């Protein structure tokens, strides 16, 4: 989206709409950017791991506990989220493949009915008369084009989906890298627990804001506002975890 926003400026509009530029943009329309998966994994990794650190700090437990629980959470939740993204992306691809098989079967057995579907789809878009019939003829003369049209126009599905493996891997890598930031200060034995937590808070806050900047870039919104948004959400989760840990410590007496 950030690229699209650049094209919306008056300076870039003419250059972005030459025949060559349009052809290049359309040819790359089906390529997938995994930055969104990376940002999602980074947000979730940082929030969940910092929540563990905050809960341990609130309960006045040793820093080693934060490190053990944090690393365990980092790996388990990272794998879980990556697997979820992988399965979700794979399921979307499988749905499209099933629809393509169904449409191919229909075209083979009831071609006139499928032609009528194409006719009505494009009639609803304002095509009529000889122009409408020409559109129907062009679409239905090629089997793959016909199926593609039914997939996108009848079912509203994309023709291409991201790679499930790349989507899952992007999520896991981001989860682990960003999620380790709150734990990093606890790896230094020379730091006392309160100092480790203070440094963790500062480093995690900066990470939240940077992730928000990346999120703003992906969705085409204000980077500063997105940075504050992610920082606020992450901080709220940490505060809840801190006071939950403190409350449980007072009850259980850890």
C-alpha positions as CSV (number, residue, x, y, z in Angstrom):
1,X,0.0,0.0,0.0
2,X,2.9,2.3,0.7
3,X,3.9,2.0,-3.0
4,X,0.4,2.8,-4.1
5,X,0.3,5.9,-1.9
6,X,3.5,7.1,-3.7
7,X,1.6,6.8,-7.0
8,X,-1.2,9.0,-5.7
9,X,1.0,12.1,-5.6
10,X,0.6,14.6,-8.4
11,X,4.3,14.4,-9.2
12,X,4.3,10.6,-9.6
13,X,0.9,10.1,-11.3
14,X,2.0,10.7,-15.0
15,X,5.1,8.5,-14.7
16,X,3.1,5.8,-12.9
17,X,0.5,5.6,-15.7
18,X,2.6,5.2,-18.8
19,X,1.8,2.0,-20.7
20,X,5.2,0.5,-19.6
21,X,4.7,1.4,-16.0
22,X,1.1,0.1,-16.0
23,X,2.2,-3.2,-17.6
24,X,5.0,-3.6,-15.0
25,X,2.6,-2.9,-12.1
26,X,0.0,-5.3,-13.4
27,X,2.5,-8.1,-14.0
28,X,3.6,-7.8,-10.4
29,X,0.1,-7.6,-9.0
30,X,0.1,-11.3,-8.0
31,X,3.5,-11.2,-6.2
32,X,3.3,-11.4,-2.5
33,X,5.0,-9.3,0.2
34,X,5.5,-11.2,3.4
35,X,6.2,-8.0,5.4
36,X,2.7,-8.2,6.8
37,X,3.4,-11.7,8.2
38,X,6.7,-10.4,9.6
39,X,5.0,-7.5,11.4
40,X,2.2,-9.7,12.8
41,X,4.7,-12.1,14.2
42,X,6.9,-9.3,15.6
43,X,3.9,-7.7,17.4
44,X,2.7,-10.9,18.9
45,X,6.2,-12.1,19.9
46,X,7.0,-8.9,21.7
47,X,3.7,-8.5,23.4
48,X,3.5,-12.1,24.7
49,X,7.1,-12.3,25.8
50,X,7.1,-8.9,27.5
51,X,3.9,-10.0,29.3
52,X,5.8,-12.9,30.7
53,X,8.6,-10.7,31.8
54,X,6.2,-8.2,33.4
55,X,4.3,-10.9,35.2
56,X,7.5,-12.3,36.7
57,X,8.6,-8.8,37.7
58,X,5.2,-8.1,39.3
59,X,5.4,-11.3,41.3
60,X,9.0,-10.4,42.5
61,X,10.4,-13.6,41.1
62,X,14.0,-14.1,40.1
63,X,15.2,-12.9,36.8
64,X,16.1,-16.5,35.9
65,X,12.5,-17.4,36.0
66,X,11.7,-14.7,33.5
67,X,14.4,-16.0,31.2
68,X,13.2,-19.7,31.5
69,X,9.5,-18.9,31.0
70,X,10.2,-16.3,28.4
71,X,12.3,-18.6,26.2
72,X,9.9,-21.5,26.6
73,X,7.0,-19.1,25.6
74,X,9.1,-17.7,22.7
75,X,9.7,-21.0,21.1
76,X,6.3,-22.7,21.8
77,X,4.1,-19.7,20.9
78,X,6.4,-18.8,17.9
79,X,5.9,-22.3,16.5
80,X,2.2,-22.3,17.3
81,X,1.7,-18.9,15.6
82,X,3.8,-19.9,12.6
83,X,1.9,-23.2,12.3
84,X,-1.4,-21.4,12.5
85,X,-0.4,-18.9,9.7
86,X,0.9,-21.8,7.6
87,X,-2.3,-23.8,8.0
88,X,-4.5,-20.8,7.4
89,X,-2.6,-19.8,4.2
90,X,-2.6,-23.5,3.0
91,X,-6.4,-23.8,3.7
92,X,-7.0,-20.7,1.6
93,X,-5.1,-22.2,-1.3
94,X,-6.9,-25.5,-0.9
95,X,-10.3,-23.7,-1.1
96,X,-9.3,-22.1,-4.3
97,X,-8.1,-25.4,-5.8
98,X,-11.4,-27.0,-4.8
99,X,-13.4,-24.2,-6.4
100,X,-11.3,-24.6,-9.6
101,X,-12.0,-28.3,-9.7
102,X,-15.8,-27.7,-9.2
103,X,-15.9,-25.0,-12.0
104,X,-13.9,-27.2,-14.4
105,X,-16.4,-30.0,-13.8
106,X,-19.3,-27.7,-14.4
107,X,-17.8,-26.3,-17.6
108,X,-17.3,-29.9,-18.9
109,X,-20.8,-31.0,-18.1
110,X,-23.0,-27.9,-18.3
111,X,-21.1,-25.4,-20.5
112,X,-24.2,-23.4,-21.5
113,X,-25.2,-22.9,-17.9
114,X,-21.7,-21.7,-17.1
115,X,-21.8,-19.4,-20.2
116,X,-25.0,-17.9,-18.8
117,X,-23.3,-17.3,-15.5
118,X,-20.5,-15.4,-17.3
119,X,-23.2,-13.5,-19.2
120,X,-25.1,-12.4,-16.1
121,X,-21.9,-11.5,-14.2
122,X,-20.8,-9.0,-16.9
123,X,-24.4,-7.9,-17.6
124,X,-24.5,-6.7,-14.0
125,X,-21.3,-4.7,-14.8
126,X,-23.1,-2.8,-17.5
127,X,-22.2,-4.8,-20.6
128,X,-25.1,-5.5,-23.0
129,X,-25.9,-6.5,-26.6
130,X,-23.1,-7.5,-29.0
131,X,-20.5,-6.2,-26.6
132,X,-21.7,-8.5,-23.9
133,X,-21.8,-11.5,-26.2
134,X,-18.2,-10.7,-27.4
135,X,-17.0,-10.6,-23.8
136,X,-18.7,-14.0,-23.1
137,X,-17.1,-15.5,-26.2
138,X,-13.6,-14.2,-25.4
139,X,-13.8,-15.5,-21.8
140,X,-15.2,-18.9,-22.6
141,X,-13.0,-19.7,-25.6
142,X,-10.1,-20.4,-23.2
143,X,-10.7,-23.0,-20.4
144,X,-8.2,-21.5,-17.9
145,X,-9.5,-18.0,-18.5
146,X,-13.0,-19.2,-18.0
147,X,-12.2,-20.9,-14.7
148,X,-10.2,-17.9,-13.5
149,X,-13.1,-15.6,-14.3
150,X,-15.5,-17.8,-12.3
151,X,-13.1,-18.0,-9.3
152,X,-12.7,-14.2,-9.1
153,X,-16.1,-13.0,-10.2
154,X,-18.5,-15.6,-8.8
155,X,-16.7,-16.5,-5.6
156,X,-14.6,-13.4,-5.0
157,X,-11.4,-15.4,-4.5
158,X,-7.9,-14.5,-5.5
159,X,-6.1,-16.4,-8.2
160,X,-2.9,-16.6,-6.3
161,X,-2.1,-17.0,-2.6
162,X,1.1,-16.5,-0.6
163,X,3.4,-19.5,0.0
164,X,2.2,-21.2,3.2
165,X,5.8,-22.1,4.1
166,X,7.1,-18.6,3.5
167,X,4.2,-17.1,5.4
168,X,4.8,-19.4,8.4
169,X,8.5,-18.9,8.4
170,X,8.3,-15.1,8.2
171,X,6.0,-15.2,11.2
172,X,8.2,-17.4,13.2
173,X,11.4,-15.5,12.5
174,X,9.8,-12.2,13.4
175,X,8.2,-13.7,16.5
176,X,11.6,-15.0,17.8
177,X,13.7,-11.9,16.9
178,X,11.3,-9.3,18.3
179,X,10.2,-11.5,21.2
180,X,13.7,-12.0,22.4
181,X,14.2,-8.3,23.0
182,X,12.4,-8.2,26.4
183,X,14.5,-11.2,27.5
184,X,17.9,-10.0,26.4
185,X,18.8,-8.0,29.5
186,X,18.2,-11.1,31.7
187,X,21.0,-12.9,29.8
188,X,23.6,-10.7,31.6
189,X,24.4,-12.1,35.0
190,X,26.0,-8.9,36.1
191,X,22.6,-7.0,36.1
192,X,20.3,-7.1,39.1
193,X,16.7,-8.1,38.4
194,X,15.3,-4.5,38.8
195,X,17.9,-3.2,36.4
196,X,17.2,-6.0,33.9
197,X,13.5,-5.2,34.0
198,X,14.1,-1.4,33.5
199,X,16.3,-2.1,30.5
200,X,13.8,-4.6,29.2
201,X,11.0,-2.0,29.5
202,X,13.0,0.6,27.6
203,X,14.2,-1.8,24.9
204,X,10.7,-3.3,24.4
205,X,9.1,0.1,24.2
206,X,11.4,1.1,21.4
207,X,10.7,-2.2,19.7
208,X,7.0,-1.7,20.0
209,X,7.3,1.7,18.4
210,X,9.6,0.4,15.5
211,X,7.2,-2.4,14.8
212,X,4.4,0.2,14.7
213,X,6.4,2.2,12.1
214,X,6.7,-1.0,10.0
215,X,3.0,-1.6,10.4
216,X,2.2,1.9,9.3
217,X,4.4,1.4,6.2
218,X,2.6,-1.9,5.3
219,X,-1.0,-0.5,5.7
220,X,-0.2,2.9,4.3
221,X,-1.2,4.8,7.4
222,X,0.7,7.4,9.5
223,X,3.8,5.6,10.7
224,X,4.0,7.8,13.9
225,X,0.4,7.1,14.8
226,X,0.9,3.3,14.1
227,X,4.0,3.4,16.3
228,X,2.1,4.9,19.2
229,X,-0.8,2.5,18.6
230,X,1.4,-0.6,18.9
231,X,3.3,0.9,21.8
232,X,0.1,1.6,23.7
233,X,-1.3,-1.9,23.1
234,X,2.0,-3.5,24.1
235,X,2.2,-1.4,27.2
236,X,-1.3,-2.1,28.2
237,X,-0.7,-5.9,28.0
238,X,2.5,-5.5,30.0
239,X,0.7,-3.5,32.7
240,X,-2.0,-6.1,33.0
241,X,0.6,-8.9,33.3
242,X,2.6,-6.9,35.9
243,X,-0.4,-6.3,38.2
244,X,-1.7,-9.8,37.7
245,X,1.7,-11.2,38.8
246,X,1.8,-8.8,41.7
247,X,-1.8,-9.8,42.8
248,X,-1.1,-13.5,42.5
249,X,2.1,-13.2,44.5
250,X,0.3,-11.5,47.3
251,X,-2.3,-14.3,47.4
252,X,-0.1,-17.3,46.8
253,X,3.0,-15.9,48.5
254,X,5.5,-17.1,46.0
